[in-house]
Amino acid sequence: MPKGVLLVGPPGTGKTMLAKAVAGEAKAHFYSLSGSDYVELYVGVGASRVRSLFKKARETAPSIIFIDEIDALGRTRSSGEGGSQHEHDQTLNALLVAMDGFDSDDAVVVFGATNRPDTMDRALLRPGRFDRQISLSLPDLAGRVAILQVHAGAVKLDPSVDLPHLAKGTPGFSGADLANLLNEGAIHAVRHRRATITMADLDEARDKINWGRETPRALTAGDKRIIAYHEAGHALVQVLSGDDTAKLHKVTIIPRGRSLGSTQFTPERDLYNHSKEQLLSRLRCLMAGRVAEELALGSITSGASCDIQEATRIARQMVFEWGMSPLGFMALSRAEGETEFASPQTLHEAEHHVKTLLAENYAVTTEIVSEARAALDAIARDLIERETITGDHVRQVIAVTSPSILKA
Ligand code: ZN
């Protein structure tokens, strides 16, 4: 039997729940403590607490000791000086001694949870200590559907609620985020005096979690027009790209959090691998907001700053990491930002390819938006009038105004 098991994964992936479940299944006592609680204690207090916790666990065996945020306790010793460092070393030493002091006959297993195993003291990872690692990742689409179904049991859902659809729109959500999503949806439903949670409540909850609360701002007619064209540009190119992995969900010019408007698409499935075509189409969608402003209003605004950053990040990765430039099958960086692989000349050349990639696609985007100018105007007009429109509405507008360019 292992003495120590390290649960590794991002926050919200159920590390605590898993440890508790193991204790429940094994009918063992469950003791838990958080590493961060021990960081600011007086010298010696942390160490004595660790000793007494292990003593108690052995007396009441079988038991499971769960140490959350073990990296706070178990980070590499003596990299600094001063009282808190000294205290930290003592606590960590007490933990090491305690773990060496019992054997598998004691029926005590220590579970540690962290998302930074790399920062932990090597001594903790040696055989006989935390030598088993279990990694927990964020749930995939099927996992999210199952998690939503579990939490949905506790609330009243309207029959119109489509959980698989909701799961599609929440890539990157952890189990805790999904529980929060249903909770926020319930709060929204109550606030609107509804007896059941509707799809609209959950849509609002998702937007709030992703982008923040709706922030009422007094927009002038001029601002509204600029934002409408910007978002219309994103939406138009998103639909015209024909990328079936990302379907346009809705477009809005209602400010939320720090953003002025947003164009949202729902991935049809979780993407772990992106084709060059998908990346180029993503680049053009990002550029289309600025392009639309330029074409329709004759001037540009600061509204595209996030789009510019994201597009540049994608273009750099295509050239530096994914071998998608004329430099071909060649790694230029070990990790994002590090460039120790290549010579200065090659790096110079790579930078040039990044620039070209961005410039060429900006030109292509300008061409696409100009050709569909009638559709752009119609989408922007509808946005100014209604503030939020659905992806289906955008597709319809394009079919009516620019039928020739809509791909089947
Ligand atoms: Zn934008």
Boltz pocket constraint, residues with backbone or C-beta under 6 A from the ligand:
constraints:
  - pocket:
      binder: B
      contacts: [[A, 230], [A, 234], [A, 286], [A, 289], [A, 290], [A, 303], [A, 304], [A, 307]]
      max_distance: 6.0
